[in-house]
Amino acid sequence: MYRPVVPALGVGLLVLLILVLSACGGEADSRKIPETSSLTEARRIPAGNYVSDEFRPAMSLRLGEGWRTGPAPDFSYGVFMEKYNSLTLSRFSESSRPSYLEFLVVPKVYEVVSPYEAEAQAAPEDMVSWLQKNPGLEAGKPESVTVGGAKGKQFDVVATRMPQEYSSGGYHSVNTYDERHCCNTYDEPCLPLFQISPGYGEQSTYELCKGYKVRFIVLDDVDGKRVTISVLAPPAEFEETWLKARKVLDTVEWRGR
């Protein structure tokens, strides 16, 4: 019986075609992170593969169940989920405050100059040292880490000294602006750290509230940019939040690398 012989070159081409099609399929399976339709809407994000739409440096990641966009249901203003230099993901539970995973390219930082005022200045060359030496923070020892192949430093931080009368007057990425206090509807003081979007009609400010713990990961060179990753949660929920965030970070791929 006649059996067609496939040349070795043909087998190689077939394998190459399968690999290419598999890669294309993976790309097709990735989606943009859904936007919120209003400042007060929190949307669940279905588990799956996603690519950043606006945030640069561009990246892909995989999200498990439970991640959302937008604010907590009882917040009066929302967080901006994705901009060119910030991407915010959140988790909520009925019994606790929200927790966050954020990717930031910080253009400016804040120096507190009085109990009611903070001045913005250009972000330092060494963000790790700036955070470690910030008089309002208690910071742990930095440890070496990698995210998506990019090297950086990881350390934990809590706010210990805050300007009691400070009010940012704008939206920010950690919590919701409240007329009585800058941080949130829990009426607690906070420490301004980063100005995320200077020059916009509504400036986005990253502020750390009392009663929260944050784990910073600072990557000094991702496609020529420094990326600061923040995992923030109430202390009682921090380890669980970190485990969920770590699973996401383990899937990050920087698209320009």
C-alpha positions as CSV (number, residue, x, y, z in Angstrom):
1,M,0.0,0.0,0.0
2,Y,1.3,3.4,-0.9
3,R,2.2,5.6,2.1
4,P,3.0,9.3,1.3
5,V,6.4,10.3,2.7
6,V,6.5,13.8,4.3
7,P,9.9,15.4,3.8
8,A,11.7,16.5,7.0
9,L,11.5,20.1,5.8
10,G,7.7,19.8,5.6
11,V,7.5,18.5,9.2
12,G,9.6,21.4,10.4
13,L,7.3,23.9,8.5
14,L,4.2,22.2,10.0
15,V,5.6,22.5,13.6
16,L,6.5,26.2,12.9
17,L,2.9,26.8,11.6
18,I,1.4,25.2,14.7
19,L,3.6,27.4,17.0
20,V,2.7,30.5,15.1
21,L,-1.1,29.7,15.2
22,S,-0.8,29.0,18.9
23,A,0.9,32.3,19.5
24,C,-1.8,34.1,17.5
25,G,-4.5,32.3,19.5
26,G,-3.0,33.5,22.8
27,E,-2.9,37.1,21.5
28,A,-6.5,36.8,20.4
29,D,-7.6,35.5,23.8
30,S,-6.2,38.6,25.5
31,R,-8.7,41.4,26.1
32,K,-8.6,45.0,27.2
33,I,-9.6,45.6,30.8
34,P,-13.2,46.8,30.8
35,E,-13.9,50.4,31.7
36,T,-16.4,51.6,34.2
37,S,-19.3,53.6,32.8
38,S,-19.5,56.0,35.8
39,L,-17.4,57.2,38.7
40,T,-19.6,55.3,41.2
41,E,-19.7,52.0,39.4
42,A,-17.5,49.0,40.4
43,R,-17.4,46.3,37.7
44,R,-16.3,42.8,38.2
45,I,-13.6,41.7,35.7
46,P,-14.0,38.2,34.4
47,A,-11.0,35.9,35.0
48,G,-8.8,35.8,31.9
49,N,-5.9,37.3,30.0
50,Y,-5.7,41.0,29.5
51,V,-3.5,43.6,27.9
52,S,-3.1,47.3,28.9
53,D,-4.9,49.7,26.7
54,E,-3.6,53.1,27.8
55,F,-1.0,52.3,30.4
56,R,2.6,52.5,29.3
57,P,4.9,50.6,29.4
58,A,2.5,48.1,27.7
59,M,2.0,44.8,29.5
60,S,-0.1,41.7,29.5
61,L,-1.4,39.9,32.6
62,R,-3.8,37.2,33.8
63,L,-6.5,38.1,36.4
64,G,-8.2,35.5,38.6
65,E,-11.7,35.9,40.1
66,G,-12.6,38.8,42.3
67,W,-10.8,41.7,40.7
68,R,-12.8,44.8,39.9
69,T,-12.6,48.2,38.3
70,G,-13.9,51.4,40.0
71,P,-14.8,52.4,43.5
72,A,-16.4,50.6,46.4
73,P,-20.2,50.8,46.4
74,D,-20.4,53.4,49.2
75,F,-17.7,55.7,47.9
76,S,-18.8,59.1,46.7
77,Y,-16.1,59.3,44.0
78,G,-14.3,56.7,42.0
79,V,-10.8,55.8,41.1
80,F,-9.6,56.2,37.5
81,M,-8.9,52.6,36.6
82,E,-6.4,53.1,33.7
83,K,-4.4,56.1,32.4
84,Y,-1.2,56.3,30.4
85,N,0.8,56.2,33.7
86,S,-1.5,54.4,36.1
87,L,-3.5,51.2,36.2
88,T,-5.7,50.4,39.2
89,L,-7.3,47.1,40.1
90,S,-9.4,46.6,43.2
91,R,-11.0,44.0,45.4
92,F,-13.9,44.4,47.8
93,S,-15.6,42.4,50.5
94,E,-18.8,43.2,52.4
95,S,-16.9,42.9,55.7
96,S,-13.8,45.0,55.0
97,R,-12.4,48.0,53.3
98,P,-11.2,47.8,49.6
99,S,-7.8,46.6,48.7
100,Y,-5.8,47.6,45.6
101,L,-3.1,46.5,43.1
102,E,-1.7,49.5,41.2
103,F,0.9,50.0,38.5
104,L,2.3,53.6,38.5
105,V,4.8,55.6,36.5
106,V,5.2,58.5,39.0
107,P,6.1,61.9,37.5
108,K,6.0,63.9,40.8
109,V,6.2,63.2,44.6
110,Y,5.0,65.2,47.5
111,E,7.0,66.8,50.3
112,V,4.9,67.7,53.4
113,V,5.9,71.3,54.4
114,S,3.2,72.0,57.1
115,P,0.3,70.3,58.9
116,Y,-2.0,71.4,56.0
117,E,0.2,71.7,52.9
118,A,2.3,69.4,50.6
119,E,4.4,70.6,47.7
120,A,4.9,68.6,44.5
121,Q,8.4,68.1,43.2
122,A,10.0,66.0,40.4
123,A,10.2,62.3,41.2
124,P,13.6,61.4,42.5
125,E,16.1,59.2,40.6
126,D,16.1,56.7,43.5
127,M,12.5,56.1,44.4
128,V,13.4,53.3,46.9
129,S,15.6,55.6,49.0
130,W,13.1,58.4,48.9
131,L,10.4,56.1,50.3
132,Q,12.7,54.6,52.8
133,K,13.7,58.0,54.1
134,N,10.3,59.6,54.0
135,P,9.7,60.9,57.6
136,G,6.0,60.0,57.4
137,L,6.6,56.3,56.7
138,E,7.9,53.3,58.5
139,A,9.5,51.1,55.8
140,G,10.9,47.6,55.9
141,K,14.2,46.4,54.5
142,P,14.2,46.2,50.6
143,E,14.5,42.8,49.0
144,S,15.4,42.0,45.4
145,V,12.6,40.9,43.2
146,T,11.7,40.5,39.5
147,V,8.4,41.1,37.8
148,G,8.0,40.1,34.2
149,G,11.8,39.8,34.0
150,A,12.4,43.4,35.2
151,K,14.5,43.7,38.3
152,G,13.6,45.8,41.3
153,K,13.2,46.1,45.1
154,Q,10.3,45.2,47.3
155,F,9.5,46.4,50.8
156,D,6.5,47.0,53.1
157,V,5.4,50.5,54.3
158,V,2.9,51.9,56.8
159,A,2.1,55.6,57.4
160,T,3.2,56.8,60.9
161,R,3.2,60.6,60.7
162,M,0.6,62.6,58.7
163,P,-0.3,66.2,58.2
164,Q,-3.6,66.3,60.2
165,E,-5.1,69.2,58.3
166,Y,-4.0,68.3,54.8
167,S,-6.6,68.0,52.1
168,S,-5.8,67.2,48.5
169,G,-9.1,68.4,47.0
170,G,-9.0,66.0,44.1
171,Y,-9.4,62.4,43.1
172,H,-6.7,60.0,44.1
173,S,-5.9,56.3,43.7
174,V,-5.9,55.0,47.2
175,N,-9.3,56.0,48.4
176,T,-12.1,58.5,47.9
177,Y,-12.0,62.2,48.5
178,D,-14.3,63.4,51.2
179,E,-15.0,67.1,52.0
180,R,-14.1,66.5,55.7
181,H,-10.8,64.6,55.0
182,C,-8.6,63.9,52.1
183,C,-8.5,60.1,52.3
184,N,-11.9,58.5,52.5
185,T,-15.3,58.4,54.1
186,Y,-13.8,56.8,57.2
187,D,-12.7,60.3,58.2
188,E,-9.0,59.4,58.8
189,P,-5.8,61.4,58.1
190,C,-3.6,60.5,55.2
191,L,-0.1,61.1,53.8
192,P,0.3,62.3,50.2
193,L,3.0,60.5,48.4
194,F,2.7,60.7,44.6
195,Q,1.1,63.1,42.1
196,I,0.1,60.8,39.3
197,S,-1.3,63.1,36.7
198,P,-0.1,66.7,37.0
199,G,-1.7,69.2,34.7
200,Y,-5.1,67.5,34.4
201,G,-8.3,69.2,35.4
202,E,-8.6,66.7,38.3
203,Q,-5.2,65.7,39.6
204,S,-4.7,62.1,40.7
205,T,-2.9,61.8,44.0
206,Y,-1.7,58.6,45.7
207,E,-2.3,59.0,49.4
208,L,-1.6,56.5,52.1
209,C,-4.2,56.4,54.9
210,K,-3.7,55.4,58.5
211,G,-5.0,51.8,58.9
212,Y,-3.6,50.6,55.6
213,K,-0.4,48.6,54.8
214,V,1.3,48.8,51.4
215,R,3.9,46.6,49.7
216,F,5.8,48.6,47.1
217,I,7.8,47.0,44.3
218,V,10.0,49.5,42.4
219,L,11.2,48.4,39.0
220,D,13.8,50.9,37.8
221,D,13.9,50.1,34.1
222,V,10.9,48.8,32.2
223,D,11.4,49.9,28.6
224,G,13.2,53.0,30.0
225,K,10.5,53.8,32.6
226,R,10.5,53.3,36.4
227,V,7.3,51.4,37.4
228,T,6.2,51.5,41.0
229,I,3.8,48.7,41.9
230,S,1.6,49.1,45.0
231,V,-0.3,46.3,46.8
232,L,-2.4,48.0,49.5
233,A,-4.9,46.6,52.0
234,P,-6.0,46.8,55.6
235,P,-3.5,44.8,57.8
236,A,-5.9,42.1,58.6
237,E,-6.6,41.3,54.9
238,F,-3.1,42.1,53.6
239,E,-1.6,38.6,53.4
240,E,-4.7,37.3,51.5
241,T,-4.6,40.4,49.2
242,W,-0.9,39.8,48.6
243,L,-1.4,36.2,47.6
244,K,-4.0,37.3,45.0
245,A,-1.8,40.1,43.7
246,R,1.3,37.9,43.6
247,K,-0.6,35.5,41.3
248,V,-1.3,38.4,38.9
249,L,2.3,39.7,39.1
250,D,3.6,36.3,38.3
251,T,1.8,36.5,34.9
252,V,3.0,40.0,33.9
253,E,4.8,40.3,30.6
254,W,6.2,43.7,29.5
255,R,5.2,43.9,25.8
256,G,8.2,46.0,24.8
257,R,10.8,43.7,26.3
